[in-house]
Amino acid sequence: MKYENPLIPYQEIPKYSQVSLQPVELSYKKVLYISWIIAYTALFAILTTLFVLIKPIQIKWLIALVAAVFLIVISVTVAAIEIGFKNKAWALREKDIQFKKGWLFQTTYIIPFNKVQHCELVSGPIGRKFGLASIRINTASSNNIDISIKGLKQETAEQLKAFIMEKMEGYEHQ
């Protein structure tokens, strides 16, 4: 058998960036804000308690520094939610699923269905309140590339999981 490996001109390489991506649900942004508000409220309560109960750290400059850092962290979180949310999107194709995310560092994952080992539906209490769920896809990649597409409608997530599971079964029988 003769080995062949012909050159493919770069103009003929498929452009994944031309795929029309589906954004996550807008209500997912509310879920993100509520989750972070809960986390930062708990952190604020802990910090306040520490500053009230521990006399040696009741120094004005230390309190001001902690408050400034706290406000900067909250500002970065808001920016990350607003800017990063716009970049969360996914697409389902015949042989793979594509997922894009990121704020400062944007990442696009393309996961072929024949590399998927496990797929699960996940929903937290806040997301359920808004009718949202996530799909977590685990791969057989040596790079341990697993993705979680958060902010899907519950029904969409269920359909997506069923579709992926069906594709996985098709590859198992080949």
C-alpha positions as CSV (number, residue, x, y, z in Angstrom):
1,M,0.0,0.0,0.0
2,K,1.4,3.4,-1.0
3,Y,1.4,6.1,1.6
4,E,0.0,9.4,0.4
5,N,-0.3,12.7,2.2
6,P,-1.2,15.4,-0.3
7,L,-0.8,19.1,0.6
8,I,-3.9,21.1,1.3
9,P,-3.8,24.7,0.2
10,Y,-4.5,27.0,3.1
11,Q,-7.4,28.6,1.1
12,E,-9.2,25.3,1.3
13,I,-9.0,24.9,5.1
14,P,-12.5,25.1,6.6
15,K,-13.1,28.3,8.6
16,Y,-14.7,27.5,11.9
17,S,-15.1,31.2,12.6
18,Q,-17.7,31.4,9.8
19,V,-20.0,29.1,11.8
20,S,-23.1,30.8,13.1
21,L,-22.9,30.5,16.9
22,Q,-26.0,30.4,19.2
23,P,-25.5,32.7,22.2
24,V,-26.4,31.5,25.7
25,E,-29.7,32.6,27.2
26,L,-29.8,36.3,28.3
27,S,-31.3,35.3,31.6
28,Y,-28.0,33.5,32.4
29,K,-26.5,36.9,33.0
30,K,-29.0,37.4,35.9
31,V,-27.9,34.0,37.3
32,L,-24.3,35.1,37.2
33,Y,-25.0,38.4,38.9
34,I,-27.1,36.7,41.6
35,S,-24.4,34.1,42.2
36,W,-21.7,36.7,42.6
37,I,-23.8,39.0,44.8
38,I,-24.3,36.0,47.2
39,A,-20.6,35.2,47.2
40,Y,-19.5,38.9,47.7
41,T,-22.2,39.4,50.4
42,A,-20.8,36.5,52.3
43,L,-17.2,37.7,51.8
44,F,-18.2,41.2,53.0
45,A,-19.9,39.8,56.1
46,I,-16.8,37.7,56.9
47,L,-14.4,40.7,56.4
48,T,-16.6,43.0,58.5
49,T,-16.8,40.5,61.3
50,L,-13.0,40.1,61.3
51,F,-12.5,43.9,61.4
52,V,-15.0,44.3,64.3
53,L,-13.8,41.4,66.4
54,I,-10.0,41.6,66.0
55,K,-8.7,44.8,67.5
56,P,-5.1,44.7,66.1
57,I,-6.4,44.9,62.5
58,Q,-8.7,47.9,63.1
59,I,-6.3,50.2,61.4
60,K,-7.8,52.8,59.1
61,W,-5.3,52.3,56.2
62,L,-5.8,48.5,56.3
63,I,-9.6,48.9,56.3
64,A,-9.3,51.4,53.4
65,L,-7.0,49.1,51.5
66,V,-9.2,46.0,51.9
67,A,-12.3,48.1,50.9
68,A,-10.5,49.4,47.8
69,V,-9.4,45.9,46.8
70,F,-12.9,44.6,47.4
71,L,-14.4,47.3,45.1
72,I,-11.8,46.6,42.4
73,V,-12.6,42.9,42.5
74,I,-16.3,43.6,42.2
75,S,-15.7,46.0,39.3
76,V,-13.6,43.4,37.5
77,T,-16.3,40.8,38.1
78,V,-19.0,43.1,36.6
79,A,-16.7,43.8,33.6
80,A,-16.1,40.0,33.2
81,I,-19.8,39.3,33.3
82,E,-20.7,42.0,30.8
83,I,-17.9,41.5,28.3
84,G,-17.5,37.7,28.7
85,F,-21.2,37.1,28.4
86,K,-21.2,38.4,24.8
87,N,-18.5,35.9,23.9
88,K,-20.3,32.8,25.2
89,A,-21.8,30.9,22.3
90,W,-22.1,27.5,20.8
91,A,-23.0,25.6,17.6
92,L,-24.0,22.0,16.9
93,R,-22.8,20.5,13.7
94,E,-23.1,17.0,12.2
95,K,-19.8,15.7,13.6
96,D,-18.9,18.0,16.4
97,I,-19.9,20.7,18.8
98,Q,-18.3,24.1,19.0
99,F,-18.1,26.4,22.0
100,K,-16.6,29.8,22.4
101,K,-16.0,31.7,25.6
102,G,-13.6,34.2,27.1
103,W,-13.1,37.8,28.0
104,L,-9.4,38.7,27.9
105,F,-8.4,35.3,26.5
106,Q,-11.0,33.9,24.1
107,T,-11.1,30.2,23.5
108,T,-13.0,28.2,20.9
109,Y,-13.4,24.5,21.5
110,I,-14.4,22.1,18.7
111,I,-15.1,18.7,20.1
112,P,-15.8,15.8,17.7
113,F,-18.5,13.5,19.0
114,N,-16.2,10.5,18.5
115,K,-14.0,11.9,21.3
116,V,-16.8,12.4,23.8
117,Q,-16.7,10.0,26.7
118,H,-19.5,11.3,28.9
119,C,-22.1,14.0,28.7
120,E,-24.2,15.2,31.7
121,L,-26.9,17.8,32.4
122,V,-26.3,20.0,35.4
123,S,-28.5,22.6,37.0
124,G,-28.0,24.6,40.1
125,P,-30.7,26.2,42.3
126,I,-30.4,29.7,40.9
127,G,-30.3,28.5,37.3
128,R,-33.3,26.2,37.8
129,K,-35.3,29.3,39.1
130,F,-34.7,30.8,35.6
131,G,-35.3,27.5,33.8
132,L,-31.6,27.1,32.8
133,A,-29.2,24.2,32.8
134,S,-25.7,23.4,31.6
135,I,-24.2,20.6,29.6
136,R,-20.9,19.2,30.7
137,I,-19.0,17.3,28.0
138,N,-16.0,15.1,29.0
139,T,-13.6,14.0,26.2
140,A,-11.1,11.2,25.6
141,S,-8.5,13.9,24.7
142,S,-5.0,13.5,26.0
143,N,-5.2,17.2,26.8
144,N,-8.1,16.6,29.1
145,I,-10.3,19.1,27.2
146,D,-13.7,19.1,28.8
147,I,-16.3,21.8,28.3
148,S,-19.3,23.1,30.2
149,I,-21.9,25.1,28.2
150,K,-23.7,27.1,30.8
151,G,-26.8,29.2,30.4
152,L,-28.9,26.9,28.1
153,K,-32.7,26.6,28.4
154,Q,-33.5,23.4,30.3
155,E,-35.3,22.0,27.3
156,T,-32.4,22.9,24.9
157,A,-29.9,21.3,27.3
158,E,-31.9,18.1,27.5
159,Q,-32.2,17.9,23.7
160,L,-28.5,18.7,23.3
161,K,-27.6,15.9,25.7
162,A,-29.9,13.4,23.9
163,F,-28.4,14.4,20.6
164,I,-24.8,14.0,21.8
165,M,-25.6,10.7,23.5
166,E,-27.1,9.4,20.3
167,K,-24.0,10.5,18.3
168,M,-21.7,8.8,20.9
169,E,-23.7,5.5,20.6
170,G,-23.3,5.7,16.8
171,Y,-19.5,6.0,17.1
172,E,-19.4,3.1,19.6
173,H,-21.1,0.8,17.1
174,Q,-18.6,1.6,14.3
